[in-house]
């Protein structure tokens, strides 16, 4: 049976038949993407001092909604660009646009609905976030094209998915400073590492259809590359915590996150797609540990 990460047999099967392709197009069967988009935003909301608990809670709720709709919008854009390529890849050939379950016009209308919801969330934030959020749409639109022109599409994905970190920080503080820059660097490096792990699933098919990927580029030294990304991520997180004035309890949490990442690297088997998917999904726990470490750094 071909490897696929589509989960059409879960709760999706209880939806009305007409709604199921839209849910699959938005990847609602796989919430891990929403988590990985949301968590850097939570880091940004939690990192600065002087933000009230109510404000952090309000922003966290808004970012949860925004992450769900914008991750879904990004998936729609990706599948609109890649529908012809997806038909040639075992893991993706059953996606709604690739399989013909939905047409491009239906996907475009759905995208407009998702972007409208995302705009409503953005307008609930401050004006600095308006400018930053509008600019991030360029990354969302261009990311699906990256694999056609560069061996570093996973890095482009890092800039795109990691953008929640500076956006969350700006939403909480209304400013851009060194802590924001360090946190964004950490999010980019984390995303580069785990999306490279994710991309190992598709290397054979990508080679057959001529798609470039960082996973293919580093296939000879996968553990070294992913470990390097994660080590630099931890360094950038440490810098962000130091610049933000977090206290001593932040550092043990960062050590725990490092241990989880080290276990992930040790278990990596690039020829085992199911293992790669499991390791990719384990990054939710890493992101939650980082969020708890930041909270602990304020409580000390």
N, C-alpha and C positions, 0 to 999 in steps of 0.2 A: 504494500500500500504506500503511495507517495506521501512524503512528509508534508504536512500542512499545519498551520497554526490557527486555522478557522475553526470556531467552536459553534457549529450550527445546531448541535444536539443539546446544548445547554438551555438556559432560560429563553433563549431566542425562539425556540420551537413553539413556545406558548403564545407568541405574538400573532396577530392576524397575518395571513399569508402575504398580503400586499405590503406590510410593514417590515417583514423580515429582511429583504434586500437592503433597505435603507439602514437598518440596524447593523448589518454586516459591513456595509460601505463605511459607516462611521466607526467601525471596530468596537461596537458596544459589547460584543462578545468577549473582548480582550481588554479589560480595564487597566492593564499594566501601563499602557501608553499614557493614559490620563494621569496615573500616579507619577510617572517619571517626568511629566510636564509640570505637574502641580508642585512636587517636592522642592525644586529650586526656588519657586516662588515663595513657598513657606519659609525656606531659609532666609530669603530676603526680608520677609515680613518680621521674622523673629530676631534677626541679627542686631538691628540698631537699638540703642538704649533710649529711654524716654518716651516710648510709645505705650499708650494705655492698653490694658488687657482687652477692653471693649473694642478699641480700634483694631487690635491684632485679630480678634475674633471676627469682626465685620469683614476685614480684608481677606482673611482666610476663606470665609464663605464665598465671597465674590470670586476669589481666585479658583476655588473648587469648581464653581459653575463655569467660569471662563476657560479653565483647563479642559473641561469636558467638551464644550462646544468648539473650542479652537483646535483641540486635538482631532476632533471629528472633521472639522473643516480641512485641516491639513491632510487627513487621510483621503478625503474626497478629491482634493487638488492632486495629490499623488497618484490616485487611481485614474483620474482623467488623463494625466500625462502618460501614464505607464500602461494603459489598458492593452496595447499591442504587445509590449514586453511581457506583461503578466501572463498572457496566454501561453508563453513559451517556458514558463518557470513552474515546476511542480507545486511549490508551496503557495503560489499565488493565482494559478489558473482558474480557481473557482470563485475568485472575487466577483462581485456583482457586475461590474462593467466588463471585465474580461470574459465572463461567462455569458453575457447577454441578458442577465436577469434585470438589469436596468439600462436605460439608454442615456446618452450624454445629456439630453435636454432635462431629463428627470434629475440627474446628478447636479446639473447647474442650478436648477431651482432649489434643490436641497441645500446646496452650498450658500445660496443667497440667504436662506432662512437661518443657517448656522452663523453666518457672518453678521447678520442683523442682531442675533442674540449676543454675539461677542461684542458688538459695538455698544449695546446697552450696558454691558458690564464695564467696558472701558470708560464710558461717560460717567460712571459712578465713581471714578477715581479722579485724581488731581490732574491739572493741565500738563504737568511734565509727563505724566503717564500717557496722556492723549498723544503727544508727539512721539514718545517712544513706542507705544503700541501701534501707531500708524506705520512707523518705519519698519516694525517687525514683520508687517505683511509682505514686504519685499522678500525677506528670508523665506517665509512660508511658500511664496509663489516660485522662488528660484530653486529651493532645495531639491524637488524632483528632477530638475535638469542637471544637477551636479554630477550624477553618475555617468552622464553622457560626455562630459568634458574634462573631468579630473579624477585622479585616483584617490581623492580625499573627500568623497561625498559624506563620509561619517563625520568629518570635521565641520562641514557645512551644517550637518544635522545638529552638531554640538552648539554652534552659534544660534541655531533656530530654537531647539528644545530648551537650551539653557537660558534663553532670554527671560524666562520667568524670574530668575534671580535678581537681575538689576531692576526689573519692573516692580517686583515685590518690595525691594528696598526703596525705590523711588516713591511708591505708593505710601509707604509708612513714614518717610521722612521729607519728601518733596525736594530732595537734593541728589546730586551725583558727587561721590567722593571716592577716596582710595579703597575704603571697605567694599563699596559696590563693585569696583573694578576687580578686586581680588576674588570676591565671591563669584562674579561672572566667569572669571578664568577657571575657577574650580568646577563650576557647572559644565563648562565647555569640555574640559578634560575628562570629567566623569562620563559625559555623553559620548565622547569620542571612544572611550574604552568600552563601554557596554554596547554601543551600537556596532563596534567592530566585532564583538562576540556574537551579536545578533546576525551580522552579515556572513559569518562563517557558515551559516545554514545554506546559503545560496551560491557558494563559490563555483560549483560545477556548472550550474545553469547560467550563472553570470558570464562565465568564460565562453560558453556555447553561443550566447546571444550577443557577446561583445560589450557587456556592461562592466564598467570599471568600479572598483570598490577598494576601500582601505583594507578590508579583510583579505582580498586577493593579494594586495601589495605586501602585506606583512605575514603571509601564510608560512614563510620559512622560519619566522621567529615570533609566533603568536603570543606565547606567554611573556616574553621579554617586552614586547610592545605594550600589551595590555597592562602589565605590571608597571611599566613606566608611566603610562597615562594615569593610573590610579595613585602612584606615588606623588606625581606632580599635583594631582587633585588635592591630596591630603596636605601637601605643602601650601597650596593656595588657600585652602580652608583654614589652616593654621594662621596664615597671614591675615586673613579676613577677621578671624576671631581676635587676634592681637590688636589689629587696628581699631576694632570696635570696642576694645576694652573688656572683653569677656574674662571672667574669673577662672580660678583653677579647675573647677569641676567640668569645664568645657573639654579639657585635654583628655581625661579618661574616656569620655564618649568618643572622641576622635580616634583613640587607640582601638576601641571596639569596632568602629567603622573600618579601620585599617585591617583588623583581623578578619572581618567578614570579606573584605576585598581580596585579601591574601588567600583565603580558602577558595574563593572563586577562581583565582588564577591557577591555583594548584590543581583544581578539578577540571580545568579546561581541556576538552578534546575536540579539536576542530573538525574531525571526521565523523563526529557524532552529533547530528543536527538537534536531536531531542535534548541532549545534554546542554548544548549551546543555548537553546531556548530556556531551559530551566535556570541556567546561570544568569542569563539576561534578566529574567523575572525576579531573581533574588535581589536585584538592586533596589527594589522597593524597600526592603528591610534596611539596606544601607542608608537610603535617604531618610528614613524615619529615625534611625539612630543619630544621624547628623542633626536633625531637627531637635531631638531630645538633648543632644549635647549642647546645642546653642541655648536652649531653655535652661539647662543646668548652669551654664556660664553666667546667666543673669541672676540665678537664684543664690549663687554662692556669696 
